[in-house]
């Protein structure tokens, strides 16, 4: 509302100077005629002084009007543009917050690039509509009636002729702007492909060099660069038309104004000042009319972007708590006839799986790749809900627990380790409400990574990621284990987290974890039989079904799948990684 008010006031200060210019020019013409009559007489000196004084007053008034208009233009931007920035801020926060509330299935369906595009590019396009488009649109709606109404009140014929080229200008700008937008988007896609290609080439530089494919890679890059160059040149050609079209049509308006106005001056129907006034009005209307095509294009793009944003905002998380229980978990876990089908792919990962773990017990889940081991971890943390059957924790259905409370009490070590670009201490303390360094150090010792960390120049404050140190696969997994332990969870869930460490390190970690595992329910998921040695109970999965269960000794005696896996893995040397 303030933006509208300031726009009206600023446009008043646009129109008044044009009127002052008309009055000043007519005054100069009339005064000059009078001055020539009395030139050489005693009155001429005082007349000249009065004449110059009035001209100075007109100049000061026009300057004051310009300054006032500038001040209100500043206020317009301080209201409308800042408003659009605040809405952009709110939208980005809302979308990001909504993203984090959506289930894992949502992220499996949508690419990271698409998620990023909607929270950055699409939100920016909506902001352009809420800011510049509304500002220039308002200016057009307010200025046009004011200026044209006044022009018609002064001279109808001159108004019609001077405004004739403006509709052609607006339509031309609309089409040229659409071409610019279309070609700009093609350039963006080409640049995105180019960036992706470069990123992959540099990330996989070791493989490129090993297979001597540098020349082929350079040729492919050159092709992508040529495509980007050609599209950029095509855009430049269109942009080169933009200003000549505007200047040509403004020039035609000016010529028509001067020509028709000149005829009327000769006929004595108007004064010289009216021509100057109308030229100023034409120039006032030029940018609003030019912006009409640009604003229309922004509105169309914003509408498309808002539709894309709404697609994700309308997504619902079907994983909800029924009772929002926030209670301490003891750790009694039971799967009762659980089956699960992944919603996107339709793959049945689990078939009628049943097992129980008492509080403080440890369970190992052994199976080959694709047997459904990680699915059990996802279901236990309610990343997904079961297709059929029931999961209970402490004899309560898992759906009754508050999601955040449930997940806070589960220490999860994922198969694919992810560490943030932050200090090692902050990574380990990631799940803790407040960081306690002694607790962080103890977790690092339990995960057998403490000695590695203190060997780094900055110890626990060593930065990880691109600008910091890069850990080996085994070190990453041990830091990830320390992160899970540090939050002192009721349930410890290790999802094939020892796959990147050698046998010696694995034994060291398992030995260190033995004390931790005695105090809480622990689930060790692995395809390696050696990881199951510390578990009280073992189940063997194959194609989503439990084919064997028991203790390490009883399963070896049964000489079934577990015994066969044990024999194969103990006969083959372990792969040792740095």
Phi and psi in degrees as a GROMACS rama.xvg file:
@    title "Ramachandran Plot"
@    xaxis  label "Phi"
@    yaxis  label "Psi"
@TYPE xy
-64.0772  -39.395  UNK-2
-59.0179  -42.0636  UNK-3
-63.9565  -45.1191  UNK-4
-60.4275  -46.8358  UNK-5
-65.2464  -34.1957  UNK-6
-65.4926  -43.2329  UNK-7
-60.9992  -47.6749  UNK-8
-63.5455  -44.0833  UNK-9
-62.6942  -35.7623  UNK-10
-72.1845  -28.0531  UNK-11
-62.5775  -40.8642  UNK-12
-76.1015  -5.88328  UNK-13
-85.6072  -40.9202  UNK-14
-74.2212  -40.1903  UNK-15
-58.4384  -44.775  UNK-16
-58.6461  -35.8873  UNK-17
-62.8793  -40.1551  UNK-18
-66.5386  -39.6414  UNK-19
-63.2251  -37.8771  UNK-20
-63.458  -43.815  UNK-21
-59.4504  -48.4469  UNK-22
-62.4951  -41.512  UNK-23
-64.5889  -43.6047  UNK-24
-66.1522  -45.7083  UNK-25
-61.6719  -38.9686  UNK-26
-63.2556  -43.3092  UNK-27
-62.7561  -45.1948  UNK-28
-62.2225  -47.4712  UNK-29
-67.0349  -42.5511  UNK-30
-64.4217  -38.6033  UNK-31
-65.382  -39.5168  UNK-32
-62.9487  -45.0818  UNK-33
-65.4182  -40.1754  UNK-34
-64.2403  -37.5711  UNK-35
-65.5946  -30.2364  UNK-36
-68.8673  -42.7481  UNK-37
-97.2836  7.47172  UNK-38
-59.6337  132.423  UNK-39
93.747  -15.3284  UNK-40
-85.4484  170.201  UNK-41
-65.1721  -29.7455  UNK-42
-70.9668  -17.8937  UNK-43
-62.6965  -37.1761  UNK-44
-66.2931  -47.1944  UNK-45
-67.3526  -35.5317  UNK-46
-64.0737  -42.5827  UNK-47
-62.4774  -42.6143  UNK-48
-62.9747  -44.085  UNK-49
-64.7699  -40.3  UNK-50
-58.828  -49.2626  UNK-51
-66.5608  -34.2415  UNK-52
-64.0644  -44.2983  UNK-53
-65.0675  -39.5829  UNK-54
-60.8456  -42.3474  UNK-55
-62.0186  -40.5698  UNK-56
-61.3954  -44.8389  UNK-57
-60.0262  -42.3147  UNK-58
-62.0475  -43.7972  UNK-59
-63.9607  -42.9587  UNK-60
-60.9216  -44.1023  UNK-61
-63.6681  -41.0851  UNK-62
-63.0317  -43.5488  UNK-63
-61.3214  -43.5078  UNK-64
-59.6781  -42.2236  UNK-65
-63.8685  -41.7905  UNK-66
-66.0759  -41.4559  UNK-67
-65.0741  -40.744  UNK-68
-63.035  -42.957  UNK-69
-59.5865  -40.9814  UNK-70
-62.7191  -43.9855  UNK-71
-74.104  -28.4445  UNK-72
-63.8643  -40.2105  UNK-73
-59.6341  -43.8574  UNK-74
-65.7178  -35.1116  UNK-75
-60.5259  -47.6573  UNK-76
-67.8767  -33.6571  UNK-77
-69.6221  -20.8877  UNK-78
-97.8458  -61.3401  UNK-79
-70.8496  -48.0736  UNK-80
-67.812  -42.2136  UNK-81
-65.3247  -37.5743  UNK-82
-58.0063  -44.019  UNK-83
-65.1832  -36.1034  UNK-84
-67.1557  -38.8694  UNK-85
-67.3078  -38.4917  UNK-86
-66.6798  -40.6794  UNK-87
-58.1192  -44.6907  UNK-88
-59.4334  -46.7964  UNK-89
-63.8499  -42.0662  UNK-90
-63.8977  -44.9174  UNK-91
-62.4026  -42.6617  UNK-92
-63.7929  -41.9084  UNK-93
-64.0504  -45.2518  UNK-94
-65.5679  -45.8304  UNK-95
-61.9916  -42.8952  UNK-96
-62.7123  -40.8402  UNK-97
-67.3722  -41.5061  UNK-98
-52.7399  -46.1504  UNK-99
-69.7823  -19.9464  UNK-100
-87.2683  -10.0867  UNK-101
-81.709  152.355  UNK-102
-73.3851  169.572  UNK-103
-60.8304  -32.1  UNK-104
-60.4908  -32.5558  UNK-105
-62.4009  -42.4244  UNK-106
-73.091  -24.4584  UNK-107
-73.2092  -30.0406  UNK-108
-80.4851  -28.9577  UNK-109
-119.553  141.047  UNK-110
-77.5846  155.329  UNK-111
-61.5184  -38.5738  UNK-112
-59.922  -40.1963  UNK-113
-67.5477  -41.5702  UNK-114
-60.7475  -43.1054  UNK-115
-66.0878  -41.7586  UNK-116
-61.8371  -38.0646  UNK-117
-73.9974  -29.3533  UNK-118
-89.1685  -11.831  UNK-119
-113.795  -74.208  UNK-120
-62.6471  -47.2183  UNK-121
-65.5833  -40.8711  UNK-122
-65.252  -37.591  UNK-123
-64.0636  -37.7163  UNK-124
-67.6309  -38.3809  UNK-125
-65.5258  -39.3321  UNK-126
-62.9021  -38.3041  UNK-127
-60.6159  -35.1607  UNK-128
-70.1047  -45.6218  UNK-129
-71.783  -21.8029  UNK-130
-105.149  -91.6567  UNK-131
-55.9954  -42.7189  UNK-132
-62.8258  -44.7571  UNK-133
-66.6688  -40.6763  UNK-134
-62.6044  -50.0716  UNK-135
-72.9054  -32.3507  UNK-136
-64.2965  -44.8669  UNK-137
-61.1858  -43.7621  UNK-138
-59.6515  -41.9477  UNK-139
-64.1866  -46.3288  UNK-140
-65.9685  -31.8293  UNK-141
-87.1324  -45.0101  UNK-142
-69.0363  -41.9092  UNK-143
-56.4824  -55.9423  UNK-144
-60.3136  -38.3173  UNK-145
-64.7599  -49.514  UNK-146
-71.3523  -50.3894  UNK-147
-64.6816  -39.1769  UNK-148
-58.2378  -43.8319  UNK-149
-70.8694  -40.1779  UNK-150
-59.5905  -43.2009  UNK-151
-64.6415  -34.6363  UNK-152
-69.6051  -24.303  UNK-153
-86.2503  -51.4548  UNK-154
-160.318  111.454  UNK-155
-67.6254  -47.1254  UNK-156
-62.4508  -45.678  UNK-157
-64.5613  -35.947  UNK-158
-61.6681  -47.2398  UNK-159
-61.7381  -48.1382  UNK-160
-65.5031  -41.4265  UNK-161
-69.6661  -26.5348  UNK-162
-94.7839  -5.35795  UNK-163
-52.7134  -46.1468  UNK-164
-72.8681  -16.1763  UNK-165
-64.4048  -43.0366  UNK-166
-60.3075  -37.7351  UNK-167
-64.0218  -39.819  UNK-168
-60.3048  -46.9461  UNK-169
-62.6531  -44.733  UNK-170
-64.6011  -42.3502  UNK-171
-60.8252  -45.2107  UNK-172
-62.402  -39.367  UNK-173
-58.8924  -47.8769  UNK-174
-70.0734  -41.7288  UNK-175
-63.6438  -40.5519  UNK-176
-65.4642  -39.1216  UNK-177
-62.656  -40.4785  UNK-178
-62.5581  -43.2886  UNK-179
-61.6469  -45.5181  UNK-180
-63.045  -44.5108  UNK-181
-61.1803  -45.7393  UNK-182
-73.0595  -30.5239  UNK-183
-64.5557  -40.5236  UNK-184
-66.2778  -38.1383  UNK-185
-62.7654  -39.5695  UNK-186
-64.1929  -41.8749  UNK-187
-61.1348  -43.4248  UNK-188
-64.8445  -40.0408  UNK-189
-65.5289  -41.9484  UNK-190
-65.1991  -38.2258  UNK-191
-62.3163  -43.8055  UNK-192
-63.6138  -40.6686  UNK-193
-63.4058  -44.7532  UNK-194
-64.1383  -42.3079  UNK-195
-62.34  -42.4964  UNK-196
-61.2319  -45.8321  UNK-197
-63.9927  -43.569  UNK-198
-60.2416  -44.642  UNK-199
-65.6182  -40.0606  UNK-200
-62.6432  -44.3621  UNK-201
-73.9521  -34.6425  UNK-202
-67.4539  -36.8433  UNK-203
-103.526  29.0927  UNK-204
-60.7721  -32.504  UNK-205
-63.3094  -43.138  UNK-206
-68.0816  -41.4691  UNK-207
-57.4666  -45.6581  UNK-208
-69.6807  -38.8483  UNK-209
-63.2287  -35.1682  UNK-210
-99.9764  10.135  UNK-211
49.4619  54.6496  UNK-212
-112.873  20.2171  UNK-213
-60.7869  -42.7769  UNK-214
-65.6057  -42.8594  UNK-215
-62.5219  -40.2839  UNK-216
-63.3527  -41.4223  UNK-217
-64.0744  -39.78  UNK-218
-64.1616  -41.9508  UNK-219
-64.5786  -39.5974  UNK-220
-64.5829  -39.321  UNK-221
-62.7932  -41.3434  UNK-222
-60.9724  -45.2536  UNK-223
-64.4047  -36.8774  UNK-224
-67.7797  -39.6433  UNK-225
-62.6047  -42.6144  UNK-226
-60.1178  -44.3735  UNK-227
-64.6505  -41.5103  UNK-228
-63.5801  -46.4959  UNK-229
-61.3  -42.2101  UNK-230
-68.3728  -35.635  UNK-231
-66.5426  -40.0252  UNK-232
-66.461  -40.3514  UNK-233
-62.1067  -36.3985  UNK-234
-67.4028  -42.1789  UNK-235
-60.8906  -38.0383  UNK-236
-60.7024  -44.4931  UNK-237
-67.1457  -43.5997  UNK-238
-62.9158  -30.6108  UNK-239
-64.6981  -25.2958  UNK-240
-77.8151  -21.8455  UNK-241
-59.1561  -59.2664  UNK-242
-72.9911  -39.3522  UNK-243
-56.8419  -39.5765  UNK-244
-62.449  -46.94  UNK-245
-61.1039  -49.3471  UNK-246
-65.1371  -37.9063  UNK-247
-63.2144  -45.7166  UNK-248
-71.8411  -34.6313  UNK-249
-64.6875  -41.1358  UNK-250
-60.3334  -41.1696  UNK-251
-63.0645  -42.8432  UNK-252
-59.9328  -43.6913  UNK-253
-63.9892  -44.3984  UNK-254
-60.8692  -45.1981  UNK-255
-62.668  -41.032  UNK-256
-62.3153  -47.3289  UNK-257
-65.6069  -41.6409  UNK-258
-66.1135  -54.6044  UNK-259
-66.0311  -41.356  UNK-260
-63.1461  -40.0299  UNK-261
-61.1775  -42.5627  UNK-262
-60.3966  -43.3858  UNK-263
-69.6543  -31.8943  UNK-264
-66.0381  -43.7053  UNK-265
-60.9662  -39.3744  UNK-266
-74.9756  -13.6004  UNK-267
84.6809  14.5821  UNK-268
-83.8713  -25.3256  UNK-269
-136.052  165.451  UNK-270
-93.4107  170.881  UNK-271
-59.6997  -36.0402  UNK-272
-62.9954  -27.202  UNK-273
-64.8772  -38.3067  UNK-274
-61.5546  -48.1325  UNK-275
-61.5706  -41.0003  UNK-276
-61.4648  -43.6639  UNK-277
-70.3187  -33.1859  UNK-278
-63.0304  -40.6176  UNK-279
-64.8259  -40.4025  UNK-280
-63.4158  -42.0675  UNK-281
-59.774  -43.759  UNK-282
-66.562  -33.8121  UNK-283
-62.564  -40.3726  UNK-284
-82.1021  -15.3664  UNK-285
-61.0614  -50.8695  UNK-286
-66.4202  -46.134  UNK-287
-56.0478  -41.4194  UNK-288
-68.4119  -39.8886  UNK-289
-61.66  -41.1562  UNK-290
-71.2504  -16.3953  UNK-291
-59.4259  -46.0447  UNK-292
-64.4724  -40.3881  UNK-293
-65.648  -44.5342  UNK-294
-62.8742  -42.8366  UNK-295
-58.3981  -43.206  UNK-296
-64.428  -41.5086  UNK-297
-62.0277  -42.6841  UNK-298
-61.6799  -43.3284  UNK-299
-62.558  -45.3615  UNK-300
-67.1768  -37.8837  UNK-301
-65.5764  -39.1345  UNK-302
-63.1815  -42.8821  UNK-303
-64.6733  -41.4617  UNK-304
-66.8086  -41.9669  UNK-305
-64.0451  -35.4573  UNK-306
-61.8539  -43.4825  UNK-307
-64.0789  -41.3978  UNK-308
-63.0931  -44.1947  UNK-309
-63.6516  -30.2508  UNK-310
-56.1637  -42.7839  UNK-311
-81.2463  -36.0857  UNK-312
-66.3899  -26.2149  UNK-313
-81.5435  -9.69585  UNK-314
-65.1267  135.463  UNK-315
-111.795  146.831  UNK-316
-93.0363  110.282  UNK-317
-81.0033  -4.3834  UNK-318
-91.1945  96.2535  UNK-319
-124.271  153.327  UNK-320
-83.643  138.327  UNK-321
-83.7544  -31.6182  UNK-322
-127.321  -4.99128  UNK-323
52.4549  43.8985  UNK-324
-69.3495  128.726  UNK-325
-120.57  81.2168  UNK-326
-125.694  157.131  UNK-327
-69.2508  132.777  UNK-328
-90.4487  131.962  UNK-329
-80.2144  -39.7059  UNK-330
118.072  14.7798  UNK-331
-80.4197  114.959  UNK-332
-116.118  136.114  UNK-333
-139.963  129.64  UNK-334
-104.358  123.388  UNK-335
-118.474  102.98  UNK-336
52.5457  48.4285  UNK-337
-84.0974  127.703  UNK-338
-123.524  148.465  UNK-339
-147.057  132.138  UNK-340
-119.166  126.217  UNK-341
-63.8377  126.741  UNK-342
-62.8154  -30.9613  UNK-343
-84.6531  -45.973  UNK-344
-91.2856  -21.841  UNK-345
78.5415  8.51192  UNK-346
-77.9605  130.839  UNK-347
-86.3818  110.959  UNK-348
-89.2555  -32.7221  UNK-349
-131.235  142.871  UNK-350
-132.106  106.479  UNK-351
51.8657  53.7997  UNK-352
-89.1483  129.41  UNK-353
-136.021  131.762  UNK-354
-164.187  162.47  UNK-355
-133.148  148.554  UNK-356
-132.914  127.854  UNK-357
-81.1126  157.292  UNK-358
-56.7351  130.478  UNK-359
87.2056  -10.4006  UNK-360
-80.7502  163.824  UNK-361
-122.837  141.865  UNK-362
-127.809  133.506  UNK-363
-106.554  133.054  UNK-364
-113.067  112.447  UNK-365
-110.249  141.23  UNK-366
178.099  163.615  UNK-367
-78.3123  174.133  UNK-368
-60.9859  132.768  UNK-369
85.1324  9.10528  UNK-370
-84.5213  -10.1886  UNK-371
105.624  12.4777  UNK-372
-63.2385  -51.8905  UNK-373
-66.8396  -25.8446  UNK-374
-61.7991  -37.7647  UNK-375
-60.5925  -41.8387  UNK-376
-63.3332  -43.8217  UNK-377
-63.1114  -38.6305  UNK-378
-71.208  -36.577  UNK-379
-67.1903  -30.775  UNK-380
-93.7443  5.47777  UNK-381
55.8001  40.2139  UNK-382
-70.1786  -29.728  UNK-383
-133.917  161.851  UNK-384
-105.402  150.35  UNK-385
-63.2853  149.064  UNK-386
-76.2157  -38.4143  UNK-387
-152.997  164.038  UNK-388
91.3473  -165.231  UNK-389
-151.345  141.333  UNK-390
-116.046  130.342  UNK-391
-124.311  146.527  UNK-392
-125.391  122.483  UNK-393
55.4678  42.049  UNK-394
64.5977  15.1276  UNK-395
-113.179  138.694  UNK-396
-55.2998  138.813  UNK-397
-61.8809  -24.7208  UNK-398
-67.5923  -17.9954  UNK-399
-77.3825  -21.9204  UNK-400
-78.5209  142.509  UNK-401
-61.7286  131.442  UNK-402
-58.3164  -47.7505  UNK-403
-63.8871  -41.7426  UNK-404
-63.6631  -41.9411  UNK-405
-61.9687  -50.1016  UNK-406
-69.8805  -29.0325  UNK-407
-65.3462  -27.8382  UNK-408
-94.6947  7.09208  UNK-409
-115.429  122.535  UNK-410
-91.2977  108.572  UNK-411
-107.827  129.642  UNK-412
-115.634  105.648  UNK-413
-74.0605  161.227  UNK-414
-67.2473  -45.2004  UNK-415
-94.1044  104.538  UNK-416
-70.7981  133.444  UNK-417
-128.236  121.241  UNK-418
-116.861  144.988  UNK-419
-84.8473  156.596  UNK-420
-75.8743  77.0325  UNK-421
-150.593  -177.59  UNK-422
-69.2875  157.796  UNK-423
-62.3385  -40.1504  UNK-424
-62.913  -41.0909  UNK-425
-68.5451  -32.7205  UNK-426
-66.8072  -41.9401  UNK-427
-69.6297  -36.9218  UNK-428
-86.185  12.0153  UNK-429
-57.2899  -36.8864  UNK-430
-90.8675  -0.97966  UNK-431
-89.6911  146.471  UNK-432
-68.5797  -41.8631  UNK-433
-133.885  139.088  UNK-434
-78.7265  123.216  UNK-435
-114.863  112.566  UNK-436
-58.753  -42.4445  UNK-437
-58.6822  -38.1386  UNK-438
-67.7175  -38.4349  UNK-439
-64.9122  -44.8403  UNK-440
-64.4316  -39.8495  UNK-441
-64.9992  -39.5099  UNK-442
-63.1922  -39.7193  UNK-443
-65.1203  -38.5992  UNK-444
-65.3994  -43.1378  UNK-445
-62.4136  -32.4543  UNK-446
-90.3789  5.61905  UNK-447
59.8706  38.7482  UNK-448
-124.941  -0.324301  UNK-449
-59.3593  -47.0798  UNK-450
-63.9413  -36.4349  UNK-451
-63.2113  -41.6318  UNK-452
-67.8262  -45.5681  UNK-453
-70.7941  -14.4547  UNK-454
-76.9477  -19.4786  UNK-455
-70.1726  151.025  UNK-456
-54.4933  -40.0046  UNK-457
-104.207  10.7548  UNK-458
56.9559  -129.368  UNK-459
-70.7627  -15.3627  UNK-460
-90.9985  7.07099  UNK-461
-62.9842  131.692  UNK-462
-82.7902  137.538  UNK-463
-100.051  159.65  UNK-464
105.172  -163.016  UNK-465
-61.4213  -38.751  UNK-466
-95.7523  3.17075  UNK-467
-121.805  -157.825  UNK-468
-82.2305  149.594  UNK-469
-106.057  123.892  UNK-470
-84.155  156.147  UNK-471
-74.0888  168.545  UNK-472
-57.6654  -43.8754  UNK-473
-66.1238  -40.4704  UNK-474
-65.4236  -39.7631  UNK-475
-59.6551  -45.1177  UNK-476
-66.6031  -35.2426  UNK-477
-71.5362  -35.7869  UNK-478
-64.7462  -38.4001  UNK-479
-64.5513  -38.381  UNK-480
-66.0286  -42.3719  UNK-481
-61.0896  -38.221  UNK-482
-62.2083  -39.8397  UNK-483
-69.941  -38.773  UNK-484
-71.7056  -37.4276  UNK-485
-58.9192  -30.473  UNK-486
-80.6535  -0.111163  UNK-487
50.3541  64.6531  UNK-488
-78.7493  161.267  UNK-489
-79.7415  -31.2754  UNK-490
-124.219  127.597  UNK-491
-105.395  124.069  UNK-492
-121.561  108.825  UNK-493
-107.814  105.859  UNK-494
-95.9002  89.1741  UNK-495
51.0479  41.1614  UNK-496
-86.3741  -2.86251  UNK-497
-105.911  14.3052  UNK-498
-70.5525  -25.6006  UNK-499
-98.5144  10.5726  UNK-500
-114.42  153.541  UNK-501
-77.7174  172.358  UNK-502
-60.5226  -41.5717  UNK-503
-62.5775  -47.3086  UNK-504
-65.7093  -39.3703  UNK-505
-59.7693  -45.9618  UNK-506
-63.3283  -39.0175  UNK-507
-64.4765  -42.9113  UNK-508
-66.3909  -45.2087  UNK-509
-63.8441  -37.7901  UNK-510
-65.9471  -41.1827  UNK-511
-67.2973  -32.7256  UNK-512
-77.6045  -14.67  UNK-513
-57.7351  -43.2362  UNK-514
-66.0418  -42.1386  UNK-515
-63.6334  -43.6804  UNK-516
-67.5587  -25.9718  UNK-517
-68.8614  -24.0291  UNK-518
-94.0554  -8.87239  UNK-519
-149.978  160.92  UNK-520
-66.5003  129.339  UNK-521
-128.535  136.838  UNK-522
-124.745  118.242  UNK-523
-106.99  114.54  UNK-524
-102.539  126.324  UNK-525
-159.462  157.716  UNK-526
-100.042  -2.9603  UNK-527
-102.901  126.072  UNK-528
-63.2706  -31.281  UNK-529
-60.7121  -26.8496  UNK-530
-72.5658  -15.075  UNK-531
-90.5118  -2.37893  UNK-532
-60.5938  -35.3849  UNK-533
-84.2182  -9.50838  UNK-534
-75.0179  144.808  UNK-535
-72.1457  -35.5123  UNK-536
-134.221  152.293  UNK-537
-132.127  136.431  UNK-538
-121.949  145.097  UNK-539
-112.258  122.617  UNK-540
-101.857  142.978  UNK-541
-147.471  120.418  UNK-542
54.3293  42.1357  UNK-543
79.9003  5.69456  UNK-544
-123.674  150.029  UNK-545
-81.4216  117.708  UNK-546
-101.01  -21.9454  UNK-547
-150.66  151.694  UNK-548
-153.337  150.974  UNK-549
154.19  -161.702  UNK-550
-93.3884  170.703  UNK-551
-56.0618  -46.8623  UNK-552
-67.8582  -43.6943  UNK-553
-66.1291  -35.3953  UNK-554
-72.3254  -33.2583  UNK-555
-66.9479  -40.1726  UNK-556
-65.9725  -30.4354  UNK-557
-71.3218  -19.3519  UNK-558
52.291  46.1563  UNK-559
-106.131  -143.539  UNK-560
-61.2054  -44.082  UNK-561
-61.7585  -46.0589  UNK-562
-62.6939  -37.1153  UNK-563
-66.8487  -43.8195  UNK-564
-62.1036  -43.0546  UNK-565
-60.8191  -42.8102  UNK-566
-66.5233  -44.216  UNK-567
-63.7053  -44.3437  UNK-568
-75.7114  -30.9793  UNK-569
-80.0494  -22.6771  UNK-570
-79.4535  -28.9199  UNK-571
-90.1191  140.624  UNK-572
-66.9204  142.317  UNK-573
-71.1965  144.827  UNK-574
-80.0347  123.481  UNK-575
-102.143  126.075  UNK-576
-112.308  152.176  UNK-577
